Amino acid sequence: MKYVPLGRSGLMVSRICVGGNSWGAAGRRTWSAFGLEESRPFFKRALDVGINFFDTADAYNLGESEKIIGECLVGQVPREEIVISTKVGLKMSDKPNDIGLGRKHLVASLEAQLKRLRTDYIDVYQVHRLDSMTPLEEFMATLTDMVRAGKVRYIGGSTMPAYKFAQMLMLADWKGYAKPVAMQNLYNLIQREEEREMIPVCLEGGVGLIPYSPLARGFLSGTRTKGGGGATERAQKDNHQYTQIYRDSDFAISDRVGGIAKQRNITHSQVALAWMLSKSVMAAPIIGATRLEYLDDAAKAVDVTLTAEEIKSLEAPYEWRVPPAN
């Protein structure tokens, strides 16, 4: 495993991050739903291959994911050896102050998350989504107070308009607030819209990318068919993917991933991850492993270096979902 600073910070993270949306998801879906005991081997295998970076959120299965991390990971290894990131801001209940980024909700959420995670501090605390009411100054000041209190080490953002994230960065410089060091957004070989605005903002601001869905919900693993469905249970049952992918150009890219994989005798996933890791803004793609071997596979991708010609070939068929402005 290799390790890099997260953005322009001194926090060293493994080049692969393990995401926790499957932990505690029993009843929500069948292809990736793990309870407490089923989750334990995944943490051990991740640590064995050198992964030290784990991501979750309070909204992931209404706190169950954080509870499982607290039970299976925190306390099993020295706390300083692992990096835990979590998120806040999505709706947790029907109570009016159990959603958003207002100070009341943020403070209450952090205390609850620390208890679930069984830790005194969170390494990277991220704004999961913006809300339409809370001023940036309010939640940035609150997050800064959390950093100064020692309960949060660094802050970050997740999917949002690039101009809003730029405002967060500028506000941090202007007011002396804690500055975001991470952006968790949707980015992969067939969903590259973030290259237009968000990634330039991150490069300029010294922010490291920790994208989710680096394999496009499994599409880039080579298990999908043009008629719909595919070789895996997720390919057959994950209806959300049809609204995002499955264009002819997407399959053209997938075919090129497969061609390079065959030439190099590696997996499709390793090619897709290696492409992401070739980007200078990239810190660590977040993978959602549903099989133990997927962790081994992802760890090996760190040592794959694509040539400039291979990168150009992978990127050439891409079609923008929204045409570029003239």
Buried (B, 14 or more C-beta within 10 A) or exposed (E): BEBBBBBEBEBEBBBBBBBBBBBBBBEEBEBBBBEBEEBBEBBBBBBEBBBBBBBBBBBBBBBBBBBBBBBBBBEEEEBEEBBBBBBBBBEBEEEEEBBBBBBEBBBBBBEBBBEBBBBEBBBBBBBBBBBEEBEBEBBBBBBBBBBEEEBBBBBBBBBBEBEEBBBBBEBBEEEEBBBBBBBBBBBBBBBBBBBEBBBBBBEEBBBBBBBBBBBBBBBBBBBBEEEEBBEBEBBEEBEEBEEBBBBEBBBBBBEBBBBBBEEBEBBBBBBBBBBBBBBEBBBBBBBBBBEBEBBBBBBBBBEBEBEEEBBEBBBEBBEEEEEEEE
